[in-house]
Amino acid sequence: MAILTKDEAQALLKKVLGDSKADECEVNLNGTDRGNIRYARNSVSTSGRISQNTLVVASAFGKKLGVATINEFDDASLEKVVRRSEELAKLAPENPEYVPFLGQQKYADPITYIPATAGITPSQRSAAVAQSLQVARDNKVVAAGFLEDNTRYGAMINSKGLFAYNTATNVDFSITIRTEDGKGSGYATRGYNDVTKLDTKIVTQIATNKAIMSASAKAIEPGKYTVILEPTAAAVLIERIFFGLDARQADEGRSFLSLPGGKTRLGEKLVDERINIYSDPLNPELPTSTWNGDGRPQERVSWIEKGVIKNLSYSRYWAEKKGVKAVPGPDGAIMEGGTKTLDELIKGTKKGILVTRLYYIRDVDPQSLLLTGLTRDGTFYIENGKIQYPVKNFRFNESPVIMLNNLEELGKPERTVSDESNANYLIPPMKIRDFTFTSLSDAV
């Protein structure tokens, strides 16, 4: 089943909705056409294409809700999934947090779909990977990478007149390079809506340079250091702040934004005043859907402004309980930065450590957002504005909240992909003082 157009999706959803006998009914339809190539040891290991379509029917009788899912779209199957959702609703207990479905909404036109990405062919994927592999062979290093592109759509309709549709494209590329003796490792990743922005040759060369440079790593003492975090490294820490911008978690004392007595840090200065974080579905570098999963419009929202927590996300139930606007969480987060490149940040550093990637992130203390993990794939000692030599990897213990209060400088924002969540962000490289490394690691 191909990617459905807006008219095709609406016609199918109306047919399903027409079978409903519930007090309220909502139908969601999602589909993805995904292609990929994976390679290791300088040769392709797998390639493939997957097409998936899923339809979800939610039926409600009063506050009793039933949900059923199907991936067959003949008339008999469509009627069957509606009946099944209604049967489940009648068997379910009343949901004390049930909120009636939304009525008709207005959405901005999305800018997430790029025809060039949707039209990627197997030969184009092969050519992109061939460029990457040629860099590895020319430099006598060993490459392992993954290239994946997808075209997807989402649509929803309900018995109150709401209809929403969005289609989007994306391409993600990640590459790990090892020296032949296994002593040096480098990594790079990129993600875009527009495949014409991706240059696998350049990205592979970046990872290759790191691998070759890191082959003779020296051990230095753990401790507190000034660090420059590349966007890929910063993303896995900063996104923990994004994940915590939920009002209910804060109100119920389950968040780093909670205060005693049921209060929160909304409106409080949390981090350095140079930190500004927002989401905008129409940002040309990081466009996202203009509506979220329950049909609410996605709009530009400032989450942290001059270091102050300006907004929290609210589910419709929690917003109604608190008497505030129901603000959906961001699909993509953007952090403002400066104008300097990564190289310029390095040139302005007297002593410090450059971190390519942070890996295996785990919670130590959720209330303070203290995290632990490892550096890997290129960690380097900086002195007098130059990379002097590679250093062995560290384990770190650090909170992104403390980190953003120890900010020295921000570089120019870049789109990057989180290794932990696979989410795309627009984040600058950042120079941080007193970053805490607790021990050495034998990881490469």
Beta strands, then each sheet from edge to edge (+ up, - down):
strand 1: 24-40
strand 2: 43-61
strand 3: 64-70
strand 4: 141-158
strand 5: 163-179
strand 6: 185-192
strand 7: 223-229
strand 8: 258-259
strand 9: 263-264
strand 10: 277-279
strand 11: 301-305
strand 12: 308-309
strand 13: 334-335
strand 14: 351-365
strand 15: 370-383
strand 16: 386-390
strand 17: 394-398
strand 18: 407-410
strand 19: 414-417
strand 20: 424-427
strand 21: 430-440
sheet 1: 3+ 2- 1+ 4- 5+ 6-
sheet 2: 16+ 15- 14+ 7+ 21- 17+
sheet 3: 16+ 15- 14+ 7+ 21- 18+
sheet 4: 8+ 9-
sheet 5: 12+ 11- 10+ 13-
sheet 6: 19+ 20-
end
